[in-house]
Amino acid sequence: MLDKIRIGYDIRVWPPETVCTADPSEWSVHEDVYTKAKNLLATYENEFRLLQITDEDKLLRLVEIVRNSPGSCLVAYEILHSTAEAIRKAWGWPVYENSKGTFGWSLLGFDVCEISSLYSILQMGVISDRTNSLFKEGEELAALDLVQSANILVPSHSPFFVVGLLKG
């Protein structure tokens, strides 16, 4: 089992207009609920432009806000611990472990994204025949393989990394 760290939360439109992806240009952020949650919880966005929730009570309040907002869903983002360490060393970004909560999360899948904006190589359609299809559980090695290819073939968007998406 790969060691993962939760890097933040986003609130997306549910059901998605097109596809489930980490890419905010393809799967819309539910701006009204996002802004409401950010203000009510007095939280901030981290370097990934995700809500930083390190406190269990705040996470429970966030879940309540989203569950009481029709048309929205809470999405947790996870990356490999080794990737988080590389980000800290390369850019000095503080990658904090976010609260995970004790309620059920369901895995939506794994995306391969550029680090600076979470744009998905799967949505770019540049090198993958998996357009619009997240990697499923058990396909993590295939996602890591795509990271290597993407970093070589699309250097203008690199580095790429694997992001696990979980629905709360």
C-alpha positions in Angstrom: 0.0 0.0 0.0 1.3 3.4 -1.0 1.7 6.1 1.8 -0.6 9.0 0.9 -1.1 12.5 2.3 -4.4 14.5 2.0 -3.5 17.9 0.6 -6.8 19.7 0.7 -10.5 19.9 -0.2 -12.5 21.3 -3.0 -16.3 21.7 -3.5 -17.4 20.7 -7.0 -20.7 20.7 -8.8 -22.5 17.4 -8.5 -23.3 15.6 -10.7 -20.4 16.8 -12.9 -21.3 18.5 -16.1 -18.8 16.4 -18.0 -16.3 14.3 -16.1 -14.8 13.7 -12.7 -11.3 15.2 -12.8 -9.0 17.2 -10.5 -8.9 19.8 -13.3 -11.1 22.8 -12.3 -11.4 23.9 -15.9 -13.2 20.6 -16.7 -15.2 19.9 -13.6 -16.6 23.1 -12.2 -16.0 24.3 -8.6 -19.3 25.1 -6.9 -18.2 28.7 -6.3 -21.2 29.8 -4.1 -20.8 26.9 -1.7 -17.0 27.1 -1.8 -17.0 30.8 -0.9 -19.6 30.2 1.8 -17.6 27.4 3.4 -14.3 29.4 3.2 -15.9 32.4 5.0 -17.9 30.4 7.6 -14.9 28.3 8.5 -12.4 31.1 8.3 -10.1 28.9 6.4 -7.7 29.6 3.5 -6.6 28.1 0.2 -3.2 26.4 0.2 -0.6 26.4 -2.7 -2.8 23.9 -4.6 -5.7 26.3 -4.4 -7.6 23.8 -2.2 -9.2 24.4 1.2 -6.8 23.7 4.0 -8.6 21.9 6.7 -6.3 20.4 9.4 -8.9 20.5 12.2 -11.4 17.6 12.6 -14.1 19.9 13.9 -13.8 22.2 10.8 -13.9 19.2 8.5 -17.1 18.0 10.1 -18.6 21.5 9.7 -17.4 21.6 6.0 -19.1 18.2 5.4 -22.3 19.6 6.9 -22.2 22.8 4.7 -21.7 20.7 1.6 -24.3 18.1 2.4 -26.8 20.8 3.0 -26.1 22.4 -0.4 -27.8 20.6 -3.2 -25.8 20.3 -6.4 -22.4 20.2 -4.6 -20.0 17.5 -3.4 -16.9 17.6 -1.3 -13.8 16.2 -2.9 -10.6 15.3 -1.0 -7.2 15.3 -2.8 -4.5 12.9 -1.9 -0.9 12.5 -3.2 1.9 10.2 -2.4 3.9 11.1 0.7 7.1 11.0 -1.4 5.6 13.5 -3.9 4.7 15.8 -1.0 8.3 15.6 0.3 9.6 16.4 -3.2 7.3 19.4 -3.4 8.6 20.7 -0.1 12.2 20.3 -1.2 11.8 21.7 -4.7 9.5 24.7 -4.0 9.4 25.1 -0.3 5.6 24.7 -0.3 4.3 23.6 3.2 2.3 20.5 2.4 0.2 19.8 5.5 -1.7 16.7 6.3 -5.4 17.6 6.2 -7.9 15.9 8.5 -9.4 12.8 7.0 -12.6 12.4 9.0 -14.2 9.3 10.2 -17.1 9.2 7.8 -17.2 7.3 4.6 -15.2 8.5 1.6 -15.5 6.8 -1.8 -12.7 6.8 -4.3 -13.6 8.5 -7.6 -10.2 7.6 -9.1 -6.7 8.8 -9.8 -5.9 11.7 -12.1 -2.5 12.8 -13.5 -2.1 16.5 -13.1 0.5 19.3 -13.5 1.6 20.5 -10.1 1.0 24.3 -10.5 -2.7 24.3 -11.4 -4.0 20.7 -11.3 -4.6 20.6 -15.0 -5.2 17.0 -16.0 -3.1 15.3 -18.7 -6.2 13.1 -19.2 -8.2 16.2 -20.2 -5.5 17.6 -22.4 -5.8 14.6 -24.7 -2.1 15.0 -25.7 -0.6 11.6 -24.9 -3.3 9.4 -23.4 -6.1 7.4 -24.9 -7.8 7.6 -21.4 -9.3 11.0 -22.0 -12.3 11.6 -19.6 -11.5 8.4 -17.6 -9.8 8.5 -14.2 -7.6 5.6 -13.3 -9.5 3.2 -10.9 -8.3 1.4 -7.8 -5.6 -1.1 -8.8 -4.4 1.1 -11.7 -2.0 3.3 -9.7 1.1 1.9 -11.5 -0.5 2.8 -14.8 -1.1 6.3 -13.5 2.6 6.6 -12.3 3.7 5.3 -15.8 1.7 8.1 -17.4 3.4 10.7 -15.1 6.7 9.6 -16.5 5.5 9.9 -20.1 3.8 13.2 -19.5 6.9 14.8 -17.9 8.9 13.9 -21.0 6.4 14.6 -23.7 4.8 17.7 -22.3 7.6 19.5 -20.5 5.8 22.9 -20.7 3.3 21.6 -18.2 5.6 19.4 -16.0 6.0 18.3 -13.4 3.0 16.0 -13.3 1.9 13.9 -10.4 -0.8 11.4 -9.4 -3.8 12.8 -7.5 -6.3 10.6 -5.8 -9.8 12.0 -5.7 -12.3 11.0 -3.0 -15.9 12.0 -2.7 -17.2 12.8 0.8 
